[in-house]
């Protein structure tokens, strides 16, 4: 692979890593970077939705919002313990 192609491949790979990761169950999880590039809430209650789940129907919207807040609190408590 030429240097130019190799550099482009490495840049694309880095950009892809910023847009998603694979969780412990092997599922692709899209990051807030990915969602912001898309530009809108898809309504699927994505873990990293930067749009506050605006297109997610109730009662799912309330449930995932509460779970997000719970996780923030849990993470804050764990970070204090370190």
DRENPA-3360 file (N, C-alpha, C; in nm, 2 decimals, always signed):
BEGIN
1 = XXXXXXXX = +0.09/-0.12/+0.00/+0.00/+0.00/+0.00/+0.09/+0.12/+0.00 ~ +0.06/+0.22/-0.08/+0.14/+0.34/-0.09/+0.12/+0.42/+0.04 ~ +0.22/+0.51/+0.07/+0.21/+0.59/+0.19/+0.09/+0.67/+0.20 ~ +0.05/+0.73/+0.08/-0.07/+0.81/+0.08/-0.20/+0.73/+0.11 ~ -0.21/+0.61/+0.05/-0.32/+0.53/+0.08/-0.32/+0.48/+0.22 ~ -0.20/+0.44/+0.27/-0.19/+0.40/+0.41/-0.23/+0.50/+0.51 ~ -0.19/+0.63/+0.48/-0.23/+0.74/+0.57/-0.38/+0.76/+0.57 ~ -0.44/+0.75/+0.45/-0.59/+0.77/+0.44/-0.66/+0.65/+0.51;
9 = XXXXXXXX = -0.61/+0.53/+0.50/-0.67/+0.42/+0.57/-0.66/+0.43/+0.72 ~ -0.55/+0.48/+0.77/-0.53/+0.50/+0.91/-0.62/+0.61/+0.96 ~ -0.64/+0.72/+0.89/-0.73/+0.83/+0.92/-0.87/+0.78/+0.93 ~ -0.91/+0.70/+0.83/-1.05/+0.65/+0.82/-1.07/+0.55/+0.94 ~ -0.98/+0.47/+0.97/-0.99/+0.38/+1.08/-1.01/+0.46/+1.21 ~ -0.93/+0.56/+1.23/-0.94/+0.64/+1.36/-1.07/+0.71/+1.36 ~ -1.12/+0.76/+1.25/-1.25/+0.83/+1.25/-1.36/+0.73/+1.28 ~ -1.35/+0.61/+1.23/-1.45/+0.50/+1.25/-1.45/+0.47/+1.40;
17 = XXXXXXXX = -1.33/+0.46/+1.47/-1.32/+0.43/+1.61/-1.39/+0.54/+1.69 ~ -1.39/+0.66/+1.65/-1.46/+0.77/+1.72/-1.61/+0.76/+1.70 ~ -1.66/+0.70/+1.60/-1.80/+0.69/+1.57/-1.87/+0.57/+1.63 ~ -1.80/+0.47/+1.66/-1.86/+0.35/+1.72/-1.76/+0.27/+1.80 ~ -1.80/+0.18/+1.88/-1.72/+0.08/+1.95/-1.80/-0.05/+1.96 ~ -1.74/-0.16/+1.99/-1.80/-0.28/+2.00/-1.81/-0.32/+2.15 ~ -1.93/-0.34/+2.20/-1.94/-0.36/+2.35/-1.90/-0.51/+2.38 ~ -1.92/-0.54/+2.51/-1.88/-0.67/+2.56/-1.96/-0.78/+2.50;
25 = XXXXXXXX = -2.08/-0.75/+2.45/-2.16/-0.85/+2.39/-2.14/-0.86/+2.24 ~ -2.05/-0.78/+2.18/-2.02/-0.79/+2.04/-2.11/-0.70/+1.96 ~ -2.19/-0.61/+2.02/-2.28/-0.52/+1.95/-2.21/-0.39/+1.92 ~ -2.24/-0.33/+1.80/-2.19/-0.20/+1.76/-2.26/-0.10/+1.84 ~ -2.19/+0.00/+1.90/-2.25/+0.10/+1.98/-2.20/+0.23/+1.92 ~ -2.29/+0.31/+1.86/-2.26/+0.44/+1.80/-2.24/+0.55/+1.90 ~ -2.14/+0.63/+1.88/-2.11/+0.73/+1.98/-2.18/+0.86/+1.95 ~ -2.17/+0.96/+2.04/-2.24/+1.09/+2.01/-2.18/+1.15/+1.89;
33 = XXXXXXXX = -2.05/+1.13/+1.86/-1.99/+1.18/+1.74/-2.07/+1.13/+1.61 ~ -2.10/+1.00/+1.61/-2.17/+0.95/+1.50/-2.31/+1.01/+1.49 ~ -2.38/+1.02/+1.60/-2.52/+1.08/+1.60/-2.52/+1.22/+1.56 ~ -2.42/+1.30/+1.60/-2.41/+1.44/+1.57/-2.39/+1.46/+1.42 ~ -2.30/+1.37/+1.36/-2.28/+1.38/+1.22/-2.41/+1.34/+1.14 ~ -2.49/+1.25/+1.19/-2.62/+1.22/+1.13/-2.71/+1.34/+1.13 ~ -2.71/+1.41/+1.25/-2.79/+1.53/+1.26/-2.93/+1.53/+1.32 ~ -2.97/+1.41/+1.36/-3.10/+1.41/+1.42/-3.12/+1.28/+1.50;
41 = XXXXXXXX = -3.22/+1.28/+1.59/-3.25/+1.16/+1.67/-3.33/+1.06/+1.59 ~ -3.28/+0.94/+1.58/-3.35/+0.84/+1.50/-3.47/+0.77/+1.57 ~ -3.48/+0.79/+1.70/-3.60/+0.74/+1.77/-3.58/+0.60/+1.82 ~ -3.45/+0.55/+1.82/-3.42/+0.41/+1.86/-3.37/+0.40/+2.00 ~ -3.37/+0.51/+2.08/-3.32/+0.52/+2.21/-3.17/+0.47/+2.22 ~ -3.09/+0.53/+2.14/-2.95/+0.49/+2.13/-2.88/+0.54/+2.26 ~ -2.78/+0.46/+2.31/-2.71/+0.49/+2.43/-2.65/+0.63/+2.44 ~ -2.59/+0.67/+2.33/-2.52/+0.80/+2.33/-2.59/+0.91/+2.25;
49 = XXXXXXXX = -2.72/+0.91/+2.25/-2.80/+1.01/+2.18/-2.77/+1.15/+2.24 ~ -2.72/+1.24/+2.15/-2.70/+1.38/+2.20/-2.82/+1.46/+2.19 ~ -2.94/+1.41/+2.15/-3.06/+1.48/+2.12/-3.17/+1.46/+2.23 ~ -3.13/+1.41/+2.34/-3.22/+1.39/+2.46/-3.34/+1.30/+2.41 ~ -3.32/+1.21/+2.32/-3.42/+1.11/+2.28/-3.55/+1.18/+2.23 ~ -3.53/+1.29/+2.16/-3.65/+1.37/+2.11/-3.74/+1.30/+2.02 ~ -3.70/+1.20/+1.95/-3.79/+1.12/+1.86/-3.83/+0.99/+1.92 ~ -3.79/+0.96/+2.04/-3.82/+0.83/+2.10/-3.96/+0.84/+2.16;
57 = XXXXXXXX = -4.05/+0.74/+2.14/-4.19/+0.75/+2.19/-4.19/+0.71/+2.34 ~ -4.29/+0.77/+2.41/-4.31/+0.73/+2.55/-4.37/+0.59/+2.55 ~ -4.36/+0.52/+2.65/-4.28/+0.54/+2.78/-4.13/+0.51/+2.77 ~ -4.09/+0.47/+2.65/-3.95/+0.43/+2.64/-3.86/+0.55/+2.66 ~ -3.90/+0.67/+2.62/-3.82/+0.79/+2.63/-3.79/+0.82/+2.78 ~ -3.89/+0.81/+2.86/-3.88/+0.83/+3.01/-3.79/+0.73/+3.07 ~ -3.80/+0.60/+3.03/-3.72/+0.50/+3.09/-3.57/+0.51/+3.05 ~ -3.54/+0.54/+2.93/-3.40/+0.55/+2.89/-3.34/+0.68/+2.95;
65 = XXXXXXXX = -3.42/+0.79/+2.96/-3.37/+0.91/+3.03/-3.34/+0.88/+3.17 ~ -3.42/+0.81/+3.24/-3.39/+0.78/+3.38/-3.27/+0.69/+3.39 ~ -3.26/+0.59/+3.31/-3.14/+0.50/+3.31/-3.01/+0.58/+3.28 ~ -3.02/+0.68/+3.19/-2.90/+0.76/+3.16/-2.86/+0.84/+3.29 ~ -2.96/+0.90/+3.36/-2.93/+0.97/+3.48/-2.87/+0.88/+3.59 ~ -2.93/+0.76/+3.60/-2.88/+0.67/+3.70/-2.74/+0.63/+3.67 ~ -2.70/+0.61/+3.55/-2.56/+0.57/+3.51/-2.47/+0.69/+3.54 ~ -2.51/+0.81/+3.51/-2.43/+0.93/+3.54/-2.40/+0.94/+3.69;
73 = XXXXXXXX = -2.50/+0.91/+3.78/-2.49/+0.92/+3.92/-2.39/+0.80/+3.97 ~ -2.41/+0.69/+3.91/-2.33/+0.57/+3.95/-2.19/+0.59/+3.91 ~ -2.16/+0.65/+3.79/-2.02/+0.68/+3.75/-1.96/+0.79/+3.84 ~ -2.04/+0.89/+3.88/-1.99/+0.99/+3.96/-1.94/+0.94/+4.10 ~ -2.02/+0.84/+4.15/-1.99/+0.78/+4.28/-1.87/+0.70/+4.27 ~ -1.85/+0.62/+4.16/-1.73/+0.54/+4.14/-1.61/+0.62/+4.12 ~ -1.62/+0.73/+4.06/-1.50/+0.82/+4.03/-1.46/+0.88/+4.16 ~ -1.55/+0.91/+4.26/-1.51/+0.96/+4.39/-1.43/+0.86/+4.47;
81 = XX = -1.47/+0.73/+4.45/-1.41/+0.62/+4.53/-1.26/+0.60/+4.49 ~ -1.22/+0.64/+4.37/-1.08/+0.62/+4.32/-0.98/+0.70/+4.39;
% end
